[in-house]
Amino acid sequence: MFKLHKKVAIVTGGASGIGLEISRAFAKQGAIVHIFELNIDLAEREADLINANGGKAYCHQVDVSNQEAVKKKVAKINAIQPINILVNNAGIAHIGTVESTTEADLDRIYSVNIKGPYNCMHAVVPFMKTNGGGVIINMCSVAATVGIQDRFAYSMSKGAVYTMTIQAAKDLVSDGIRVNSISPARVHTPFVDGFLKKNYPGREKEMFENLAKTQPIGRMAKPEEVAALAVYLASDEAAFATGCDYLLDGGFVKLNN
């Protein structure tokens, strides 16, 4: 079950954190993975490791906020092999309220977290239509539907990802293109460790435990757990799933009452 044999997948931000685990999991299930990353050195290293472990991965230096660059790269990939799967995972974080968020902050979040997924879908969808269908998975967040303190711009961007997922699914269902999103709560990635080290030096363990306990299940998610859901949604076993946002949150949304 959940095989992705010879399916061609693009994973944006696919060389670190959740994106890396999705790249690894897709390759393990037989997909040909194209990693889109700004940090090409990191992408090359991780693609090499995937290939060394029996998978098949390629890396591309792509700024998802640059539509022309995205379109050119997508066209080149599809000319070699038809694209079957797109995972819009690349994203950036921001801490701040509506008062402390500057216009520059907002523009930066918009360019990556909103324009990025739009650019990739805009580039990929015409090819998926020609190819007879496909799967799009957008990385959303519990912040799309539940207020999180000091996350004004980030939450706004994930709210946009949520609604663009539903709208795209509606528009593309007759073309055989399934569109879903995944909304994790806190996930233990290197970003979390770096954030705690920078903002709470000497209190990293304490603050990590506090953040972990905000999930009723008592811990943060593992990137591998998010990747497992992405594998399912990309597979033929999920052929009836479209237009849905999948909470993977340890009870964060429904049980924190």
N, C-alpha and C positions, 0 to 999 in steps of 0.2 A: 504493500500500500504506500501511497504518497510518493511514488517514484516520479522523478522529473527528467527521465532519460532523454538526453539530447535536446532538451528545451533550452532556448537561449534566453538568458535573464540579464537584465541590467539592474545593478544595485547601487544607488547613489549613496555616497558616504560609506562605501562598502569595505573599508579597510580598518575600521576601528569600532569599538563598542558593539552596539546592537547590529549595525550594518555588517561588521566583520563576521559575527556569528551567523547572520543570514547567508552571507557569501559562502561560508564554510559548509553550512547545512545544505544549501542548494547544490553545491558541488558534490557533496557526499551522496546526495540522492540522484546524481547523474546529470545535473544541469551544466550547461556551458555558461560560466558567469563572467560578466563584464563589469568590472569595478570602476565606478566614476569617483574620482577623488581629486582634491586640490593638491594634497601632499603626495606627489608621484613616487617619492622614495619609499614612503610607507606602503603605498599601494603595490609597488613592485615587490617589496619584501613579502607581503602577505599573499600576493598572487603566486609567488615562487613556492611558498610553503604549501599552499593548496595543491599546486601541481605536483610537488614532491610527495604529497600524501595520496596521490592517485586521482585527484580531481582535475578539472580543467577551468582555468581562470585567466583572464586578461585584464590589464589595468590601463586606464586612460586618465590623463590629467584634464579634468573638466570642471569648469565653474558653472554650477547649475543655474546661477542667476543671469548668465549670458545666453540668451536664446539662440543666437546665431551659432555659437560654439556647440551648444547642445544639439541643434538640428543637424549640423555637419557630422558630428560624431555618430549620432543615431543612424543617419543615412548610410554611413560607411559600414557600420555593423550589420545593418539589415541587408545591405548589398551582398554580404558574404553568406549570412544565414538569417532567415526570417526571425524577428524578435517575437518571443512568446510571452515574456513576463517583464514587468517593470515594478521595481520596489523603490518608492520615493522615501528614502530614509534620511538623506542629508538634512541637517538642521542645526541651528545654533540657539543658545539659551540667552536669557537676559533677566536680570533682577531689577525690579523697580515698580513703583506705583504709577498711576496716571500723571501725578505731579512731577515725579523725578525722572520719568522717561522723556528723553529729548527727542526732537524731530529726527536727528541723526540715528538715534537708537532704533526708532520705529522704522525708518527706511532700511536700516541694515537687517532687521528681523524680517521685514516684508520681502526683501530681495532674495533671501535664502529660503525661508520657511513657507512662503506663499508663492512667490514668483517661481522658485525652483521647481516645486511639484507641477505647477502649471506648465512651465517650459518643457519639462520632460514628457508630460502627457500630450501636450500640443505637438511635440515632435514624433512621439511613438504611435499615437492613435491612428493616423492615416496608414501607417504600415501594418498595424494590427488588423485594420479593416481589410486590407488587401490580402493579408496572410490568413484570413478566415477566422480571426478572433484572437483573444489573449486575456491576460490577467494583469490587473494593476492593483498594487497594495500600497496604500499611503500610511506612513507612520504618523499617527495622531497622538493623543495624550488624554489622560483624565482631565487635564487642564482645559480641554475644549468645552467641558460641560459642568465642571465643578470649580468654584473659585479657589485659587491657591494664593496665599498671601505673597505680595511683592512680585507677582508674575504677570503684570498687566500686558505687556507687549507679547510675551511668549504665549500666554493663554489666548490672546486675540488671534495670533497666527495659527494656533492649533484649532481654534474654532472655525477658521477659514478652511483648513484642511478637512475638517469633518464635513462641512457643507459642500465643498467641491467634490468630495467623495460621493455623497448621495446624489448630487446633480449629475456628475459624470456617469454614474451607474444608470441613472434614468435615461440619459441621452444615448447611451451605448449598448443597452441591453439587447436591442434587436440586431446589433452587429456581432454578437457573440463575444463581447468584451465584458468581463466581470470586473467590477471595481469595489474594493472593500478597504477598510482601514483598521488598524490595530491601535488601541488606546491603553498603553501600560500606565501603571502608577510609577513609583520610583524603581529604577533598575540600577543594580550595582555595576557600574562601568568605571573605567579609569577616570572619566570626567567627574564622577562623584568624589573619588578620592582626591583629585586635584582641587576641586572646589573646597573641600573640607580643610585641606592642608593650607590653602591660600587664605581662607576666611576665618578659620578656627584653629590656628597653630597651638599645639599642645592639648587641644580638646577634641581631636579627631575621633577618637573612639567613642567618647560621650555623645558627640553630635551625630555620629553614624547610627548609634543605637536609637537616638531620639527620632531620626528620620525613618529608620526601619520600622519603628513601632507605630508610625502613622498608618501603616497597612494593618488592618485587623488580623491578618494571617501571621503577623509578627516579624516579618522580614521584607527585604527588597526582593524584587524579581531578579532572576539570573538572565543575562542576555540570551543564553541558550534556550530558555523557555519562550522568549519572544520569537526566536528563530523557528522553533518547532511549530508555532501557530502560523507563521509565514509559510512554512513548507506545506502545511495542510491547505491553506488558502490558495496556494499556487498550483496545487495538484488537481488531478481530475476527480479525486474524491470529493472536492468542494465545488463540483460543477453546478450545484443548485444555490450556491451562496453568492449573492451580489447585493450591493446597496446597503451593506451593514457595517457598523462599527463594532469591533470586538473588544470588550473590556478585558484586560489581563492585569488585574489590579489588586489581587489579594484581598478583595472586599472593600477597597477604598471608597468607592462611590456608593454602593448600596448598604454597607454595614456601618459606616461612620455617621450614625444618627443618634 
